[in-house]
């Protein structure tokens, strides 16, 4: 009887010790924040996104994911969102598709209060951090524009969540980089506006000359 009890006791202690060993591993298991990347983002960019996402998750408990897909019909937003719903109570997902071109931000009721989705997705150069980059006003290669759009959009989301939660991120790209990028956008749009004004002047002068 005692021997049987001792065996059971040893078995229970062994199981308990095993749980103590594995629970921390389960609790702090690595989370991949770049859920999908169909060759759109280079390794260094993916590494930086993972760094920002990991630090934010560690400090706030809010996971921000990104999915960069080549074809929307092959990897739909719902294909990404459904597994997230089963795993996380709250989350934010930046979804970007090349074919057709589509970008959207999906968030739970609690997390959408932490960011300004309309601002991030705004096409206005002084507000948006994604769509203005994809404008024809930029003479960069399309693949480069896609990379920059995803990176800046994700960084903006992460920074807004951190700000809402009152935490500071060491991995943040910083306001200086964002301000510089906004300045570049303004320069492109200013050049575009200048060409437009010159076109209008040319048309007016042509009409006057014709009359």
N, C-alpha and C positions, 0 to 999 in steps of 0.2 A: 504493500500500500504506500509506504513512505518512499520506496524506490520509484514507484509510478508517479508519485507527486513531485519528486525531485526532478524526474525526467521532464515532466510537463512544465515545471518551473524554469528549468534550464532552457527549454524550447521557447517559452514566453520571453525570457530575457534576451535570447538570441534574436527573436523577431523584433523586440523593442529596440535593440541595438541597431538592427538593420534599418528600421524606420528612421531612427535618429540620423543615420548616415545618408539615407536617400532623400529625406524631406527637404533639407537645405538645397540639394541638387535640383529637386523639382521646383522649389519656390524661386530659385534664382537661375533657372534654365535660360539659356540665351534665346532672345527673341529676335527674329529677322524682321526688320521694319520695311525692307525692300522686298515686297512679296512677289513681284514679277518684273523682270527686266529683259525684254526681247532684244538685247543687243543695242538698246537705245542709249543707255548711260555707261560711260567708261568705268572701269574698276575703281579708280581714285574717287570719282564722284559718289559711287555706291558706298565706298568706305566712309566718306564724310557724312553721307545721309544716315548711315547706320550709327555713326558716332553721336550725331545730334539726337537721333531718335532714342538711343540707349540712355543718354544722360537725362533727357526729358522724362522718360519712363521711370528711371530710377528715382528722380526727385519729385515727380508729381503723380506717378501711377497712371498717367494718360498715354496710351500708345498711339503714335501717329504713323500710319503706314503709307506706302506709295506703290502704285502698280503702273508700270510703263509697258504697254502692250503694243504689238505691231498691228494687230487686226482686232477691232472691236467685236466682230462677229465670232471670233474664235475664243476670246476671253472677255466676256461681258462683265459689267460691274457686279451683277448679282452673283457671278461665279466666285468673285473675291469676297463679297460682303457676307454671304451665307455662312462660311466657315468662321468669320470674325464674330458673327452674332452668337455662335455656339461656344466661343472661347472667351470673349471679352464682354463685360457689362457695358463699358464705354470705350469708344475708339474714334479715330478720325482717319479717313482714307482719301488720299489724293490720287485720282484716277486719270491717266493720260493715255490717249490712243492716237496712233499715227494714221491708221486707215480704218474709217475716215477720221479726220482730225477732230478730237473731242477731249475736253478736259472738264472735270467736275470734282467737287469735294463732298464726300458723304460723312456725316457725323451723327452721333446719337443725340438725343434730346439734351443731355447734360453737357456734352462737349461742344455742341454748336453755339452755346452761350459764351464759350471761351475765345472764339475767334470771329472775325468779321468776314464771312464768306463772300459777300457782295463786293467788298473792297479788294480781296485777294483776286477774284475772278473778273474784276472790272477791266474793260478794254482801254480805259483812260490811262495815259502814261503816268499821270501824277498820282494814280491810285492803285492800279493793278500791278501785280508782280509776275503774272504769267502771260496773259494774252497780248499785252503790248510788245513783249519780246518776240512774239511770233508774227508780228506785223511785217508787211512787205517793205516797210520803211527801213528795216534792217537788211543790210546787204550781205549778212553772214550766210554761210551754208545752212540749209534747212536742218541738218542733223545737229549742228552747233546750237541753233536757235532752240531746238527741242530740249537739248541738255540744259541750257541756261534757264529755260522756262520752268522745267521740272525742279531744278536745284533751287532757284529763287522762290518758287511757290512753296516748296517744302520748308525751306528755311523760314519763310514768313509765318507759316502755320505754327511751326515749333516755337518761334520767338513770341508769338501772340499767346500761345498756351502758357508759356513760362511767365510772361508778364501778368496774365490773369491770375496765375497761381502764386505770384509774388516770389518767384525763384530766379536765380541768375544762372545762365548756362555758360560754362567755360568753352564749349564747342560752338557757340553762336558765331556766325560770320560777322556780326557786329553792325552797328548802324552806319559806320563809316563806309563799309563796302556797299551797303544798300544805297546810301546817299550818292556815292560815286556812280553807281549803276543808273540811278534815276537821272543824274546829270547827263549821262551818255544818251539815255532815251530822249531827254529833252532836246539834245543837240540834233538827233536824227529827225525828230518831229519838226524842229525849227527849220532844218534843211528842206524837209518835205513841204512845209508851209511856204517857204521862200520860193520854191519851184512853182507852187500853186499860184502865188501872187504874180509871179512873172508871167505865167500862162494867161492869167486874167488880163494883165496889162497888154500882152501881145494881142489877145483877141479884141480888146477895145480899140487898140490902135489900128488893127486890120480893118475893123468895121468903119472907122473914121476915114481911113485911106480909100476904102472902097466907095464911100459915099461922096 
